[in-house]
Amino acid sequence: MCLLAILGTDSLAGQESAPVRPPTGELPPALKQTTRVLRTAFSSPLHLLVDGVASGSGLAGGLGIDIGAPAPWTAKVKGLYSIREYWMLESFARFDGRRVMVEAYARARGLPQVAFYGLGPASALTSRTNFDMRENLVGADASYRVAPWVTMSGRVEQLWIDLNAGRATNLPSIEQVFNDQDAPGLTQQPRFGRYEGALEFEVPASVGEGFLQGLRTRASYARWVDHELGRFSFTRVELEAKQRFAVFRPKHRLTLHAWASTSAADAGQAVPFYLQRTLGGRGQLRSVHEEYLGSDGTRASLRGYDTFRFRGPHLVLLQAEYRIPIWTLLDATVFYDAGKVAAQRSQLNLSNLRQNYGVSVSAMRGIVTAARIDIGLGGEGVQLLFSISTK
């Protein structure tokens, strides 16, 4: 998919007889034919997929099926299997009207090597373990554009989680190091209901290279209900904002991103560790099409740390990126991340933040990031993150 995004549509028509090299702007015939074959393989109703199953899964390949449906309906089924033995089966059907979107979906997912370092900001790199997580869910979400700049949305899900010993051969399994006190929910996993509402505000970008290049803010409230054990019900509130600016030179862009999440367990209950938000590396174990504004073309958080490095019921994240076009198809970025998790809501402030910085190179499809490599520094060693866009 990245290759197709970089190569774009078919090149200019017309060929010269026995050229020594192709005219400027035209692909060589062999590469042109390869591009056509790849575009067919990835865009036909039954098509190849290259994607990720989840953060930390590594690159995955599989098949997708676009089920014929009249616009504005869409229906898809896909299956993926990764180089680290992660797998996923997913299907959804969506109505996407001018102001209303409604979607129903189902997913089964196997994540055999999810990293766990312990809970809270003091978790140690040397305490790294792993666990096997099987997830099955069914749900529906919907959104309504109240005004051009205001959207309301909601989500309802039923979720089944099954945890087992981690399958990474070079790491201990979670139960060898932690117990149910250190990792609530380790020994028992009930069926959950998730009920969420969100409100999003979006201010469009100024015309051309105006200073303000768009603002998005999102607030959500979610309720997780333990339907079987009565031990793990909780609520979660999240606030997120992303502002872009055009600065210094044309097509240079500064992006500021902030995210705060806080969870509160019901009296006498606990937030299960596997449903707590994380910081570090590529991203979260999110649901189907779960919205996350993220920074500029990435869903990563603290890029100088391992994926899922910090986990807790409360977190705050601040990010800044400065993007520079370096060629028609390539952008370069310098970035800075700062954030932390907290065990108590009273600790959710801007002191003692984990910090890192780094650079990235992005393959572009117009103004959209098609593929990206981040190099994170200043955290715990050098981290290399590769991501592709599925949009």
VMD Tcl script that draws the C-alpha trace (Angstrom):
set ca {
  {0.00 0.00 0.00}
  {2.85 2.41 0.73}
  {4.37 1.73 -2.68}
  {1.07 2.50 -4.38}
  {0.68 5.66 -2.37}
  {4.15 6.81 -3.40}
  {3.80 5.89 -7.06}
  {0.28 7.30 -7.39}
  {-1.72 6.89 -10.56}
  {-0.50 5.71 -13.94}
  {2.26 7.83 -15.36}
  {2.04 10.08 -18.40}
  {0.98 8.42 -21.62}
  {3.17 8.22 -24.68}
  {6.51 6.53 -25.30}
  {9.45 7.34 -27.54}
  {10.93 4.67 -29.80}
  {13.90 2.85 -28.22}
  {14.60 5.50 -25.58}
  {17.86 5.35 -23.69}
  {16.06 6.67 -20.60}
  {12.42 7.63 -20.08}
  {11.43 11.27 -20.53}
  {11.36 13.37 -17.36}
  {8.26 12.62 -15.28}
  {7.59 9.22 -16.91}
  {8.23 5.84 -15.31}
  {10.24 3.16 -17.14}
  {7.93 0.72 -18.98}
  {8.80 -2.21 -16.68}
  {8.12 -0.18 -13.55}
  {4.93 1.21 -15.10}
  {3.65 -2.33 -15.72}
  {4.60 -3.39 -12.19}
  {2.69 -0.41 -10.82}
  {-0.44 -1.40 -12.78}
  {-0.23 -4.98 -11.49}
  {0.18 -3.81 -7.90}
  {-2.68 -1.35 -8.18}
  {-4.95 -4.11 -9.45}
  {-3.86 -6.49 -6.68}
  {-4.57 -3.92 -3.96}
  {-7.69 -2.26 -5.36}
  {-9.91 -5.04 -6.80}
  {-12.95 -6.20 -4.76}
  {-10.90 -9.19 -3.53}
  {-7.54 -7.58 -2.79}
  {-4.28 -7.92 -0.94}
  {-3.69 -6.04 2.31}
  {-0.53 -4.86 4.04}
  {-1.30 -3.43 7.46}
  {-0.81 -4.00 11.18}
  {-3.02 -6.06 13.47}
  {-2.22 -3.90 16.51}
  {0.59 -1.82 17.94}
  {3.61 -4.10 18.32}
  {2.32 -6.73 15.89}
  {4.84 -6.06 13.16}
  {3.87 -5.95 9.51}
  {0.86 -8.08 8.59}
  {-0.47 -9.33 5.27}
  {-3.83 -10.69 4.27}
  {-6.92 -10.37 2.13}
  {-9.78 -7.92 2.03}
  {-13.20 -8.17 0.39}
  {-15.23 -5.13 -0.62}
  {-18.83 -6.29 -0.62}
  {-20.80 -4.55 -3.35}
  {-23.28 -2.10 -1.87}
  {-24.96 0.99 -3.33}
  {-23.59 4.34 -2.13}
  {-23.60 5.63 0.55}
  {-23.32 2.11 1.97}
  {-19.97 0.33 2.44}
  {-19.33 -3.23 3.60}
  {-15.95 -4.89 4.04}
  {-14.37 -8.04 5.44}
  {-10.66 -8.51 6.05}
  {-8.24 -10.99 7.55}
  {-4.62 -10.36 8.56}
  {-1.72 -12.39 9.90}
  {1.55 -10.80 11.03}
  {5.17 -11.84 11.15}
  {4.87 -12.06 14.97}
  {1.86 -14.42 14.75}
  {-0.73 -11.77 15.52}
  {-3.99 -12.26 13.63}
  {-7.30 -10.51 13.07}
  {-10.66 -11.09 11.38}
  {-12.83 -8.03 11.02}
  {-16.01 -6.99 9.22}
  {-18.13 -3.87 9.15}
  {-21.04 -2.31 7.31}
  {-21.39 1.47 7.19}
  {-23.86 4.09 6.04}
  {-22.02 7.37 5.43}
  {-24.42 10.17 4.56}
  {-23.89 13.88 4.28}
  {-24.40 14.47 8.01}
  {-25.04 11.02 9.49}
  {-22.72 8.00 9.78}
  {-23.90 4.65 11.21}
  {-21.72 1.54 11.41}
  {-22.00 -2.02 12.74}
  {-18.89 -4.16 13.18}
  {-17.40 -7.34 14.61}
  {-13.81 -8.35 15.28}
  {-11.79 -11.29 16.56}
  {-8.13 -10.69 17.31}
  {-5.22 -12.70 18.69}
  {-2.30 -10.80 20.26}
  {0.23 -13.37 21.55}
  {3.06 -11.08 22.77}
  {1.64 -7.90 24.33}
  {4.26 -6.13 26.43}
  {3.65 -5.35 30.11}
  {6.14 -3.55 32.39}
  {3.91 -2.98 35.40}
  {1.54 -0.16 36.26}
  {2.30 3.45 37.04}
  {5.13 5.87 36.26}
  {7.76 3.89 38.19}
  {7.49 0.73 36.09}
  {10.96 -0.58 35.23}
  {12.33 -1.48 31.83}
  {13.88 -4.59 33.44}
  {10.40 -5.76 34.55}
  {9.21 -6.35 31.00}
  {6.93 -9.35 30.56}
  {4.39 -10.36 27.95}
  {0.91 -11.85 27.80}
  {-1.38 -13.45 25.22}
  {-4.65 -11.56 24.72}
  {-7.61 -12.87 22.73}
  {-10.29 -10.32 21.97}
  {-13.77 -10.74 20.53}
  {-16.16 -7.82 20.16}
  {-19.33 -6.73 18.43}
  {-20.59 -3.20 18.36}
  {-22.00 -0.20 16.59}
  {-21.11 3.46 16.40}
  {-22.78 6.50 14.93}
  {-22.08 10.18 14.43}
  {-24.17 13.22 13.53}
  {-22.76 16.50 12.21}
  {-24.82 19.05 14.11}
  {-23.11 21.95 12.33}
  {-20.16 22.20 9.93}
  {-17.87 22.50 12.94}
  {-19.63 20.28 15.52}
  {-20.05 16.46 15.49}
  {-21.73 14.25 18.09}
  {-20.94 10.52 18.20}
  {-21.64 7.40 20.23}
  {-20.47 3.81 20.51}
  {-21.98 0.63 22.04}
  {-19.96 -2.60 22.33}
  {-19.88 -6.02 23.93}
  {-16.34 -7.22 24.59}
  {-14.90 -10.60 25.58}
  {-11.24 -10.77 26.69}
  {-9.25 -13.92 27.41}
  {-5.71 -13.67 28.82}
  {-3.12 -16.45 28.70}
  {0.61 -16.90 29.17}
  {2.66 -14.77 26.81}
  {4.35 -16.56 23.92}
  {7.52 -14.47 23.50}
  {10.45 -16.87 23.98}
  {12.88 -14.17 25.13}
  {10.66 -12.71 27.89}
  {8.96 -14.06 31.02}
  {5.21 -14.42 30.92}
  {3.22 -11.92 32.96}
  {2.08 -14.38 35.64}
  {5.70 -15.25 36.46}
  {6.40 -11.71 37.68}
  {3.06 -10.06 38.51}
  {-0.09 -11.10 40.38}
  {-3.68 -9.90 40.49}
  {-2.76 -7.11 42.91}
  {-0.04 -5.76 40.60}
  {-2.16 -6.27 37.48}
  {-5.91 -6.16 38.25}
  {-7.83 -8.55 36.02}
  {-4.93 -10.92 35.43}
  {-6.70 -14.06 36.69}
  {-10.32 -13.30 35.70}
  {-11.74 -11.51 32.66}
  {-15.49 -10.87 32.45}
  {-17.70 -9.83 29.56}
  {-17.75 -6.05 29.26}
  {-20.25 -3.61 27.90}
  {-18.85 -0.32 26.64}
  {-21.08 2.75 26.23}
  {-19.47 5.95 24.99}
  {-20.46 9.42 23.84}
  {-18.21 12.08 22.31}
  {-18.35 15.66 21.07}
  {-15.90 17.03 18.51}
  {-15.25 20.62 17.39}
  {-13.35 21.35 14.20}
  {-12.22 24.78 12.99}
  {-11.22 24.59 9.30}
  {-7.87 25.78 8.03}
  {-7.37 29.31 6.80}
  {-7.31 29.82 3.04}
  {-3.97 29.03 1.42}
  {-0.98 29.57 3.68}
  {-2.88 31.39 6.41}
  {-1.32 31.11 9.85}
  {-4.06 28.93 11.40}
  {-4.24 25.60 9.57}
  {-7.04 23.88 11.43}
  {-8.03 22.97 14.99}
  {-9.69 19.76 16.17}
  {-10.79 19.11 19.74}
  {-12.54 16.03 21.08}
  {-14.11 15.18 24.45}
  {-15.47 11.73 25.30}
  {-17.14 9.96 28.21}
  {-17.16 6.16 28.33}
  {-18.69 3.68 30.72}
  {-17.29 0.12 30.96}
  {-19.61 -2.33 32.74}
  {-18.48 -5.71 34.11}
  {-21.51 -7.90 33.30}
  {-20.32 -11.07 35.06}
  {-18.05 -10.54 38.08}
  {-18.98 -7.11 39.43}
  {-15.27 -6.33 39.97}
  {-14.09 -4.20 37.04}
  {-16.66 -1.53 36.14}
  {-15.25 1.96 35.53}
  {-15.69 5.24 33.67}
  {-13.22 7.09 31.47}
  {-13.09 10.75 30.39}
  {-10.74 11.92 27.64}
  {-9.88 15.33 26.20}
  {-7.78 15.78 23.06}
  {-6.81 18.72 20.84}
  {-4.66 19.23 17.74}
  {-3.77 22.62 16.26}
  {-1.77 23.20 13.07}
  {0.04 26.39 12.05}
  {1.69 27.52 8.81}
  {5.02 29.06 9.82}
  {8.18 30.60 8.36}
  {7.90 29.33 4.77}
  {5.17 27.98 2.42}
  {4.14 24.39 3.18}
  {6.11 24.34 6.44}
  {3.80 23.24 9.27}
  {3.87 23.25 13.06}
  {1.49 20.85 14.83}
  {0.71 20.92 18.55}
  {-1.14 17.97 20.11}
  {-2.41 17.41 23.66}
  {-4.21 14.42 25.16}
  {-5.45 13.72 28.69}
  {-7.24 10.57 29.87}
  {-8.56 9.72 33.32}
  {-10.38 6.59 34.56}
  {-12.28 5.98 37.80}
  {-13.31 2.55 39.05}
  {-16.60 2.00 40.83}
  {-16.46 1.72 44.62}
  {-14.57 -1.42 45.67}
  {-13.65 -2.25 42.06}
  {-10.60 -1.77 39.82}
  {-9.74 -0.73 36.28}
  {-8.37 -3.91 34.61}
  {-4.79 -3.45 33.49}
  {-5.45 -4.59 29.91}
  {-8.03 -1.80 29.40}
  {-5.85 0.97 30.79}
  {-4.36 3.50 28.37}
  {-0.65 3.36 27.58}
  {2.17 5.66 26.54}
  {5.19 4.69 24.48}
  {5.88 3.66 20.92}
  {3.25 3.26 18.24}
  {-0.12 3.59 19.94}
  {-2.97 1.89 21.78}
  {-4.96 -1.35 21.53}
  {-7.99 0.52 20.25}
  {-11.36 -0.67 19.03}
  {-12.65 -0.78 15.46}
  {-12.33 2.68 13.87}
  {-11.86 4.23 17.30}
  {-11.11 7.92 16.83}
  {-7.74 9.32 17.91}
  {-6.60 12.71 16.66}
  {-2.92 12.01 17.26}
  {-0.10 14.25 16.17}
  {0.86 15.06 12.57}
  {0.41 11.85 10.55}
  {1.21 9.45 13.38}
  {-0.57 7.71 16.27}
  {2.63 7.32 18.28}
  {2.95 8.81 21.77}
  {6.37 8.76 23.51}
  {8.56 7.78 20.58}
  {11.76 7.41 22.61}
  {10.27 4.47 24.54}
  {9.04 0.96 23.74}
  {5.45 0.37 22.71}
  {3.14 0.13 25.78}
  {6.09 1.16 27.99}
  {3.92 3.03 30.55}
  {0.43 1.98 31.59}
  {-1.97 3.51 34.07}
  {-5.53 4.72 34.72}
  {-4.56 8.37 34.11}
  {-2.25 9.97 31.56}
  {-1.26 13.22 29.91}
  {0.63 13.67 26.63}
  {2.00 16.78 24.89}
  {3.54 16.72 21.42}
  {5.01 19.24 18.97}
  {6.10 18.58 15.37}
  {7.63 20.79 12.70}
  {7.21 19.42 9.18}
  {9.31 20.44 6.17}
  {8.75 19.29 2.55}
  {12.06 18.03 1.14}
  {10.84 16.57 -2.17}
  {7.59 16.09 -4.08}
  {6.88 12.78 -2.33}
  {8.83 13.21 0.92}
  {8.48 15.32 4.07}
  {10.89 15.53 7.01}
  {9.79 16.23 10.59}
  {11.43 17.08 13.88}
  {9.35 16.30 16.96}
  {9.21 16.53 20.74}
  {7.05 14.39 23.07}
  {6.40 14.73 26.80}
  {3.99 12.74 28.93}
  {3.37 10.49 31.89}
  {0.92 8.03 33.43}
  {-0.33 8.35 36.99}
  {-1.86 6.03 39.58}
  {-3.95 8.82 41.14}
  {-5.90 11.57 39.41}
  {-4.33 14.16 41.73}
  {-0.95 13.31 40.13}
  {-2.19 14.21 36.65}
  {-0.12 17.37 36.19}
  {2.86 18.59 34.17}
  {5.61 17.70 36.65}
  {8.08 14.81 36.14}
  {7.10 14.23 32.52}
  {8.95 11.63 30.45}
  {10.50 13.41 27.47}
  {12.00 12.53 24.10}
  {12.73 14.09 20.73}
  {13.49 12.82 17.26}
  {13.18 13.05 13.50}
  {11.03 11.34 10.90}
  {10.69 10.93 7.15}
  {7.24 10.57 5.57}
  {6.17 9.32 2.15}
  {3.32 11.58 1.09}
  {0.13 11.14 -0.94}
  {-0.74 14.76 -1.59}
  {-1.06 16.30 1.87}
  {-1.71 12.90 3.53}
  {1.04 10.79 5.11}
  {1.11 7.39 3.37}
  {4.06 5.89 5.26}
  {6.34 7.17 7.97}
  {9.57 6.26 9.79}
  {10.19 7.87 13.20}
  {13.51 7.79 15.04}
  {12.95 8.53 18.75}
  {15.83 9.70 20.95}
  {16.29 10.85 24.52}
  {14.13 8.21 26.18}
  {15.38 4.65 26.72}
  {17.70 4.08 23.79}
  {17.05 4.70 20.11}
  {13.57 3.67 18.93}
  {12.71 3.09 15.26}
  {8.99 3.19 14.42}
  {7.50 2.39 11.03}
  {3.85 3.06 10.26}
  {1.60 3.10 7.21}
  {-1.74 4.74 6.60}
  {-4.78 2.63 5.80}
  {-6.84 5.63 4.59}
}
mol new
graphics top color blue
foreach p $ca { graphics top sphere $p radius 0.5 }
foreach p [lrange $ca 0 end-1] q [lrange $ca 1 end] { graphics top cylinder $p $q radius 0.2 }
display resetview
